[in-house]
Structures are given as structure tokens and as C-alpha cells.
Amino acid sequence: MDSHSYYEAENIFKDMRIKNTILLISSILLIILNFWLFNLKPALVNLSFDPDLFMISDTSKLERFQFHSKELDHYFSRQEGWKINNEFPSDPNLRKMLFTVYKRIKVARALTGDEKNQLLKRNEKIGTSVTLTVEGREQSYSVVGNANKTKTYFVQNQEVYQVDIPGYRDFLASIYELKRDQWRDRLIFNGNWRTIQKIEVVYPEKSDKNLLIRFEETFYEVNGLDQIDSSAVVAYLNQFEFLQANERISPGFSTAFDSLSQTSPEVIISIWDIKYKLPIEIRIFPQLSGQSIRLIMDQNNELMVFESKRILTYYKSRADFAF
């Protein structure tokens, strides 16, 4: 072997020794790192939280909700047909929203330090205590939002968790702040020109404006008119489809409305429909000065409010349907 080949071989062996040394050192470092991570793991587990702590994946197991705060004290249960305090039907859309919250809710983080203490104090002042019954077992915690109404926190066993629904930006705590009447079903009537048999509009102080629309054989007739604008009749009847109040209210909501409800209504609309055993009645009271909402009473003497501008299209007389 000449000198050139000898030195080339020596360099190759030298490079191999260096690479082997590097591999050995790397292996030792990996072993040390794995050993360190293994011993650190219990500490990491202790600092973590369950992101699904408040999630109920199968909402069919939900049996009862109860809400309590300085202003709230109501419940509804599956056994009682989801009636609020076993008295008023609850809004199915709000219930659906609440069920969706529990099906998708995630814990984003657990609060610590001053931030945690501030939320605990805020919860004591304005938080809502929530008790759920799931398959016979109760789960309790409190719900409170931040002052800006952008973040929601669940408080359980003096631990504070920020919660949210991925992709949902609305203020979750708002549904836990609803008062009893705000949970009530706002639906008054759900029919249209295909199901309505008769509708009567009575003006107690102006009887000459009274209106009667009745289905006869193939189409509707307007009392007192030989020829009618059929499209106007259909449009008028269809506006009552899925008719909802802005909100149902109880006595005490407004002293002015309490007094007004004892007076004569301005208009009384009665609707007979094939889907209802008894006629639906909508009594509209005069608008109070400075109010943007109108008081309504139904056939069961239950009170509700409508935006004033929604009421205007109900005020029709036979002349509005003349052809």
C-alpha cells in the first residue's frame, strides 16, 4: 500500500470513529431525555384539565335543568314535558341551543392566580348556580361571564374554567342569565291560508271597520264584498304563519301594562284553524305614549309584547281586499 492510500484509509477510519462517537453521545442524550420526561409526566398530568369536563355527548340522558341566582329561580325537566316550573311551555329553540352547548362545550383553560380569584368574587356576586340531572345523577357548578360579555366561565369546587364552543363566538353565559319568562315558548299560532278556516277582526270602538274572512267551498270570501283581491287575502292570512311574540310576560313586568290589560283592547283578532280545537285570540291594546312595544293578550289571558311596527299589518278592513 503506497503512502497516499495509507493516509486515505486512515482518514476514513477517523471519520467513522467520529460518527460513531456522535451516535453514541446522541443515544445517551435520548435515553436521559426520555428518563426525564417519564419522571416529569405525573407533574404535567396534575397541571392539566379535562377539556370534556362539562360535555354531555348523549343529551338524551339529560333529565332536568335548574337555574338559581339572586334574580333567577326556575327549572324544567323532561318528565314534566320541559315546562318551566311545571307551568309554562319552554321555548324549543332555546332548549335546542342549550342541548347544543352541552354537546359541544370544551374547557379552554383553567384559571390561576389573581385572575382566578377575581372570577371567584364575580361569581359570588352575579353567578348563576346550575344543577343538571343526568341519568339520575346531579351535577352542580356556577356560570359567570366577564364584564365585557365575551368570555364564559364555569366554576366547580372553587376551580374556574374558561369554556367555549369551537367556532361559536356568541356569549355562552347569556343563556344562563335568561329569566323565567324569557324561557317561555313565544309561539302563538302556526297556520296559513291552507289551514285557516275563518278569521275575524273586530274593532270594539269602530265596528264599521270589522272584517270577516271565511273559507267557502273552493276559496275565501270577505264578508260584504262580491269580488275580492285573492292575492291580498292570501298575503294577509300568511303573515300569521309561525306567529311569535317578542316575549311573553307576567304581571309585574310593567305597572303600566298591568293597568292597560284591565281595559278594552283596540283590536281583537280571532282565528279558526283546522289544526286547533279552539280559536286563537289576539287582543291588541292601544299603544302607550313613548313605548315601542305593544301589549297583547291571548285567549288564555296570557300577556305578551310585540314590536309596534309588527302590529300595523294586522289592522285591516274589508276595503283592503276589494278587487
C-alpha positions, 0 to 999 in steps of 0.5 A: 500500500503506497503512502497516499492510500495509507493516509486515505484509509486512515482518514476514513477510519477517523471519520467513522470513529467520529460518527460513531462517537456522535451516535453514541453521545446522541443515544445517551442524550435520548435515553436521559431525555426520555428518563426525564420526561417519564419522571416529569409526566405525573407533574404535567398530568396534575397541571392539566384539565379535562377539556370534556369536563362539562360535555354531555355527548348523549343529551338524551340522558339529560333529565332536568335543568335548574337555574338559581341566582339572586334574580333567577329561580326556575327549572324544567325537566323532561318528565314534566314535558320541559315546562318551566316550573311545571307551568309554562311551555319552554321555548324549543329553540332555546332548549335546542341551543342549550342541548347544543352547548352541552354537546359541544362545550370544551374547557379552554383553560383553567384559571390561576392566580389573581385572575382566578380569584377575581372570577371567584368574587364575580361569581359570588356576586352575579353567578348563576348556580346550575344543577343538571340531572343526568341519568339520575345523577346531579351535577352542580357548578356556577356560570359567570361571564366577564364584564365585557360579555365575551368570555364564559366561565364555569366554576366547580369546587372553587376551580374556574374554567374558561369554556367555549364552543369551537367556532361559536363566538356568541356569549355562552353565559347569556343563556344562563342569565335568561329569566323565567319568562324569557324561557317561555315558548313565544309561539302563538299560532302556526297556520296559513291560508291552507289551514285557516278556516275563518278569521275575524277582526273586530274593532270594539270602538269602530265596528264599521271597520270589522272584517270577516274572512271565511273559507267557502267551498273552493276559496275565501270570501270577505264578508260584504264584498262580491269580488275580492283581491285573492292575492291580498287575502292570501298575503294577509292570512300568511303573515300569521304563519309561525306567529311569535311574540317578542316575549311573553310576560307576567304581571309585574313586568310593567305597572303600566301594562298591568293597568292597560290589560284591565281595559278594552283592547283596540283590536281583537283578532280571532282565528279558526284553524283546522289544526286547533280545537279552539280559536286563537285570540289576539287582543291588541291594546292601544299603544302607550305614549313613548313605548315601542312595544305593544301589549297583547293578550291571548285567549288564555289571558296570557300577556305578551309584547310585540314590536309596534311596527309588527302590529300595523299589518294586522289592522285591516278592513274589508276595503283592503281586499276589494278587487 
